[in-house]
């Protein structure tokens, strides 16, 4: 049952990493195209670290890392969709 709190934490990380990445990378010509990939990489890395630390010790370390990284990717996607809906609304784009 530790997967659900881990997923909730990674959704928060995914939502926070997007504006922070934009704050750092936005403004330069090459940086604008790197905001989303950097956000996904940060959330995936955070997921791997949190997965290793929070998931059950009965699982092998590799499985905890991969499960955390996978949940990090999903959390990043939820963050991207959330910001898209906040900026454009349901009828937008």
C-alpha positions as CSV (number, residue, x, y, z in Angstrom):
1,X,0.0,0.0,0.0
2,X,3.0,2.3,-0.2
3,X,2.5,2.7,-3.9
4,X,-0.5,5.1,-3.6
5,X,1.3,7.7,-1.4
6,X,4.4,7.4,-3.6
7,X,2.3,8.1,-6.7
8,X,0.6,11.1,-4.9
9,X,4.0,12.5,-4.0
10,X,5.3,12.1,-7.6
11,X,2.2,13.8,-9.0
12,X,3.1,16.8,-6.7
13,X,6.7,16.6,-7.9
14,X,5.6,16.5,-11.5
15,X,3.4,19.5,-11.0
16,X,6.1,21.5,-9.3
17,X,8.9,20.5,-11.6
18,X,7.2,21.9,-14.7
19,X,7.1,25.6,-13.6
20,X,10.5,25.3,-11.9
21,X,12.0,23.9,-15.1
22,X,10.4,26.7,-17.1
23,X,11.7,29.3,-14.7
24,X,15.3,28.1,-15.1
25,X,15.2,27.2,-18.8
26,X,12.8,29.7,-20.3
27,X,14.2,32.8,-22.0
28,X,16.9,31.1,-24.0
29,X,16.3,29.9,-27.5
30,X,17.4,26.3,-26.9
31,X,16.1,26.1,-23.3
32,X,12.4,26.6,-24.3
33,X,12.4,23.2,-26.0
34,X,13.9,21.4,-23.0
35,X,11.3,22.3,-20.4
36,X,9.2,19.2,-20.7
37,X,12.1,16.7,-21.2
38,X,13.8,18.1,-18.1
39,X,10.6,17.9,-16.1
40,X,10.1,14.3,-17.1
41,X,13.7,13.4,-16.3
42,X,13.6,15.2,-12.9
43,X,10.3,13.5,-12.0
44,X,11.6,10.1,-13.1
45,X,14.8,10.5,-11.1
46,X,12.8,11.5,-8.0
47,X,10.5,8.5,-8.6
48,X,13.4,6.1,-8.7
49,X,14.9,7.6,-5.5
50,X,11.6,7.7,-3.6
51,X,10.7,4.2,-4.9
52,X,14.0,2.8,-3.6
53,X,13.4,4.5,-0.2
54,X,9.7,4.0,0.3
55,X,8.7,0.7,-1.3
56,X,8.7,-2.6,0.6
57,X,12.1,-4.1,1.3
58,X,11.0,-7.5,0.2
59,X,11.2,-6.4,-3.4
60,X,14.5,-6.4,-5.1
61,X,16.2,-3.0,-5.3
62,X,16.1,-3.0,-9.1
63,X,12.3,-3.6,-9.0
64,X,11.8,-0.8,-6.5
65,X,13.9,1.6,-8.7
66,X,12.0,0.7,-11.9
67,X,8.6,0.9,-10.3
68,X,9.4,4.3,-8.8
69,X,10.8,5.5,-12.2
70,X,7.6,4.3,-13.9
71,X,5.4,6.1,-11.4
72,X,7.6,9.2,-11.9
73,X,6.9,9.1,-15.6
74,X,3.1,8.8,-15.0
75,X,3.4,11.6,-12.4
76,X,5.1,13.8,-14.9
77,X,2.4,13.2,-17.5
78,X,-0.3,14.0,-15.0
79,X,1.6,17.3,-14.3
80,X,1.8,18.1,-17.9
81,X,-1.9,17.4,-18.5
82,X,-2.8,19.4,-15.4
83,X,-0.9,22.4,-16.5
84,X,-2.4,22.1,-20.0
85,X,-5.9,22.1,-18.6
86,X,-5.1,25.0,-16.3
87,X,-3.7,27.1,-19.1
88,X,-6.1,26.3,-21.8
89,X,-9.2,24.9,-20.1
90,X,-11.2,21.9,-21.3
91,X,-12.3,23.6,-24.4
92,X,-8.8,25.0,-25.2
93,X,-6.3,24.2,-28.0
